[in-house]
Structures are given as structure tokens and as C-alpha cells.
Amino acid sequence: MLRILKEMRFLPPKIYAHILFENYTQKKLNLENPIEFNEKIQWLKLYYHPKILNQLVDKFEVRKYVEKKIGSQYLNHIYGVYKNPNEVPFEDLPTQFVIKATHTSSHNLIVQDKKMIDTKSAIKQFKKWLSINQYYRTGQEWAYKDVEPRLIAEKYLNDGEKSSLIDYKFYCFNGVAKFLEIHLDRADNHKRGFYDFNFNPLPYRYVKKNKSINEKVEKPSNLKEMIKLSEILADKLPFVRVDFYSIKGKSIFGEMTFYPSDGRKDLIPDEYNKIIGDLIKLPKLQNGQRSITTF
């Protein structure tokens, strides 16, 4: 079925949204009166189109927004931005670094020892990344449609003995953070879970139990700061997930996500799809508007 869905990605968005949603959730998509969280994410894909979203999903351009809203001290250091993979100056980069595609999701090269990297293979991989359009790659995520394909080289971040950072992902509704999702051990044994701001586990998930966090997670010392910063960045947006890292108590911005899991992974138990969906207050289309373009 996945192959068939990929072949359908060039269908009109309203038609494709129904097919995608119903295939993954086994539910009918109601765009006239969306209720559940993922239904509303599909609605936002189709109708919420302020141009600024193109900037906010671009891993390089979003830095200007972050600098303006909360300050450059919350940004990770970058070594360069490249349109052509052959421009990446491997010889000038430090021993450890990260290279990301600015226009897609989950295309990251994490280098812990530059001596071990096969540059020819890396360049080949980068060319493949740059040929991908995130909009057509998965579920027609509108915000990515016009993002320029580039590569960005960033400082390698480390916060201790573990091989990967803890991701703190704040779910913000109309500019208010309501809860967070935590990702652990991406490199070795990726697990995730939802928490309230007292760091009590919340009773829902969207992954299998064996991929859910089953250990105590310590509250970071800068949690209140990360919540505040997330809300400043999320101001005026009906929904956005704002990601941060905590590096020895210092808050470092990660990214902004408007369509978590492409709006196709239902929460378990099912009742929480409506409970969380109720937190999104969708803007209204006015006077025959086809989409909302104001921010």
C-alpha cells in the first residue's frame, strides 16, 4: 500500500489527505468538522498557509526568526550552508559535527570522528537528500513545499555519556505549551514518551510499548525556560511543536514542527485523539477563502 500511496502523491491535496489519513488511521477524515488531533493537522496542511511557515520549517532560515524572537544565544553554532554537496569543506570542519538537510525531515549526518567518514559516500547521500521534495515525500506537508534544498553544518552537541541527546518537544496550542514529548537514545535504542511539566508520564502514546520510555526521566534544570521560549516562538500559531535541547542547563533551539508524524499516527488509547484535538482551536476561513495566508 505504501508504494501505491507514493504514486498518488501528485493528486490534489484534498483528495490525497483523505486517502492518506484513512489508510493509516482506518478512520474517515472529516474536513468540514475536524475533531481529532490528526484530523486537525490535516486541515492545517490544507488550509493554513501563512508564508512564514516556509521559513519556520527551513532549518537555516528559521534561525532569523529565533534570533528576532528570543535571541541568538539559543541557537546552535553553524559552520556553513551549502547548495552543492561538493561545496562541503570536510577538511575545514572540526573532528565532530552534524550536517542536516534544511528542507526535509530526518536527513541528518552525525559525525563523531571525522577520520571515520567516507566523504564520497557522504556526498552521494547529500545529493540524494537535495533531490527530495519533502512536500511530495510523504503527506503533502504544505509548509515544506517551497523550501530551498540546502545543507547546513552545525556544531556537534553532547550533554554527557550517552551517545545521543535528549529531545524536549513542546506541544504548543495557540501559543501555550500544554505538555511535552521526550525522545531518548536516538542512536542506540530510540524511545519516546509524553510528560506533563512536573515530569509525570502522561497516559497516551503513539508508538509500541517496547518503544515507549519505561524509565524515570529527570527534569532538566532549565525546563521553565524552555517552556517560556517555546511559547514565545509559538505565539499566534494555532499549533506547533517546538523542540529544544538542554546542554548542561543551557537551552538550545532544535526546530519547529507543524505536522508531527505527518498527522497519521493515532494516539493510544483512542480517546486521547479527541482530548488532544480539542486543544487546537482552528482559525476560520472567511468569505470564501481557499486558505488562510495571514499570520
Secondary structure, 3 states (H helix, E strand, C coil): CHHHHHHCCCCCHHHHHHHHHHHHHCCCCCCCCCCCHHHHHHHHHHHECCCHHHHHCCCCCHHHHHHHHCCHHHCCCEEEEECCHHHCCHHHCCCCEEEEECCCCCCEEEECCHHHCCHHHHHHHHHHHHCCCHHHHCCCCHHHCCCCCCEEEEECCCCCCCCCCCEEEEEEECCEEEEEEEEECCCCCCEEEEECCCCCECCCECCCHHHECCCCCCCCCCHHHHHHHHHHHCCCCCEEEEEEEEECCEEEEEEEECCHHHHCCCCECCHHHHHHHCCCCCCCCCCCCCCECCC
